[in-house]
């Protein structure tokens, strides 16, 4: 009888906890490594630990912004385009950053041995004005090249077209995130450098509406904590993360392993918002949008909840 009562009590508690879980919707732009933190958090049970029942929706940044502001989704994961919207007055803010710089690789034809050797050469982009061009320009500046005068950019579309142009000698190099570097190496190309090893340029994290931050700070904190736990898992559990990538990205183990190795150092372990990276992102965004006014970090990010989440996870002094 005691065992029966215990079993019934367990079932009651289980149903109560499931019913009590807060249901949230998180938007992601694509199934690529840099946007995987919160999906990994769901796979490994970290969101559930925080009492969150989560639905992931694949949605591009333009639609995602509208959905976030209207409340159709609760959180979004791409930082760059939403920071641009925040600068223009959209009521949204970054509350955590999981990938301080996208793991973009500069992939070149094999005769090029250094970034400086690309002076005067053509670099294939997907489109003008996109994230690939911005990161490419920052890489060339880092290596002392003037991207306006010493580099030629050519919009070629999807990666297959860019690689074809490189094979034909119409472009010397292109950029892409994992597993594009894996495909490039398979085709005989070489990786000259990786953006996340050079500078911070925030790629993904948690973006919430100002309304959500004000009205549901505890929920925001639980989402942030789940993502931090996932990043720690990513950095500490190689095989488990590779298995997750195989399932989530629908790729084989060889490609998932290469993706993991390429992206590993791009992920932080505390969700911190890097001030230098956000300053760089803000300045580059201002140039594109022709905004002349000073934009403080507080206009695009709110780290107060992040600090609470870090304290509760025992992260101090960051």
GUKOL-315135 format. One record per residue (C-alpha): residue in one letter; x, y, z. Coordinates in steps of 0.25 Angstrom, whole numbers, plus 5000, padded with zeros to 4 digits. Example, Ala and Ser with C-alpha at 12.3 -4.5 7.8 and 13.67 -1.06 7.14 Angstrom:
A504949825031 S505549965029 
//
This chain:
X500050005000 X501150095004 X501850064990 X500550094983 X500350224990 X501850264987 X501650224972 X500350304971 X501050424978 X502250414968 X501250424956 X500550534962 X501850614964 X502250584950 X500950634944 X500950754953 X502450794948 X502150764934 X500850854935 X501550964942 X502750974932 X502651104925 X502551094910 X503451174901 X503751194887 X505151214882 X505551264868 X506751214861 X507251254847 X507851124843 X508350984847 X509851024848 X510851014860 X510851154864 X509351154867 X509351024874 X509451064889 X508051064893 X507650944884 X508750864891 X508150914904 X506850854900 X507550724896 X508350704909 X507150744918 X507650884923 X506450964918 X505550854925 X506350874938 X506051014938 X504550984937 X504451024922 X503650944911 X504250994898 X503851004884 X504951044873 X504551114861 X505451134849 X505251274844 X506051374837 X506551504844 X505551604838 X504351514841 X504951474854 X505051624858 X503651654856 X503151524863 X504051564875 X503451704876 X502051654874 X502251534884 X502051424875 X503351374879 X503951394892 X505451394889 X506351404877 X507851354875 X508451444864 X509151564870 X509651644858 X508351684851 X507651704863 X508651794869 X508451874856 X506951884859 X507251924873 X508052034869 X506952084860 X505952084872 X505451944872 X505051904887 X505951784888 X507251754895 X508351654896 X508351584909 X509451484907 X510451444897 X510951304895 X511751314882 X512651444884 X513151434870 X512551344858 X513551234854 X513751294840 X514851234833 X515651304821 X515751194811 X516651214799 X517251144787 X518451054791 X519551144785 X519251254795 X520051234808 X519651364816 X518551464817 X519451574811 X519651494798 X518151524795 X518551674793 X517851714780 X517151584779 X515651554777 X514851504789 X513551434787 X512351474796 X510951424797 X510451564795 X510851704797 X510651764811 X510451634818 X511151584830 X512151504821 X512651644815 X512751714829 X513551594835 X514451594823 X514751744823 X515051724838 X516051614835 X516751684824 X516851814833 X517451724844 X518551674835 X518851824830 X518151814817 X517151924812 X515851854808 X515351974800 X516651994792 X517451854792 X516351754792 X515251724781 X513951674786 X512951594777 X511551554780 X511451404775 X510251344784 X510251214791 X511551144795 X511451044783 X511551164774 X512751224782 X513551094782 X513251074767 X513851214764 X515051184772 X515251054764 X515151134751 X516151244756 X515051354757 X515251374772 X516451344781 X515651324794 X514351324801 X513851314815 X512951224823 X512551164836 X512651014839 X512550914832 X512851004820 X514350994823 X514150844823 X513650844809 X514750944805 X515850854810 X515150734803 X515250814790 X516750844792 X516650984797 X517351034810 X516851114822 X517751234824 X517151284837 X515951284846 X515151414850 X514951364865 X516451354867 X516651494863 X515551584869 X514151584876 X512951604867 X511751554874 X510951444866 X509951374875 X509251384889 X507951414894 X507151544890 X505851574897 X504851694896 X504951804906 X503551764910 X503951624913 X505151664921 X504251754929 X503151664931 X503851524932 X505251544937 X505251414944 X504851334931 X505951414924 X506951374934 X506651224933 X506751234918 X508151294920 X508551194930 X508151074921 X509051134910 X510251154919 X510051004924 X510050964909 X511251044905 X512050974917 X511550844912 X511950874898 X513350904903 X513550784912 X512750674905 X513350654891 X512650524887 X511350564893 X511350694885 X511750624872 X510650534874 X509650654876 X510250714863 X510050594855 X508550584859 X508250734859 X509050774847 X508750644840 X510150614836 X511150494837 X512150474848 X513350524840 X512650654837 X512150674851 X513550644857 X514150744847 X513050844851 X513250824865 X514750844864 X514550974856 X513551034865 X514050994879 X514851114882 X513751214877 X512851174889 X513051234903 X512651174916 X511951284923 X510951354914 X511751484915 X511451604906 X512851644901 X512951794902 X514051814891 X513251724882 X511951794884 X512651924882 X513251874869 X511851824864 X511251954868 X512252034860 X512151944848 X510651944848 X510652104850 X511452114837 X510452024829 X509252094834 X509952234833 X509652264848 X510552374853 X510052384868 X510852314879 X510152184883 X510452134897 X510551984900 X509251994908 X508452034896 X508651894890 X508951804902 X508451784917 X509351694925 X508751714938 X507951584937 X509251514932 X510051554944 X508951494953 X509051364945 X510551354946 X510451374961 X509451264963 X510351174954 X511651214963 X512251294952 X512851424958 X513851524955 X513551524940 
//
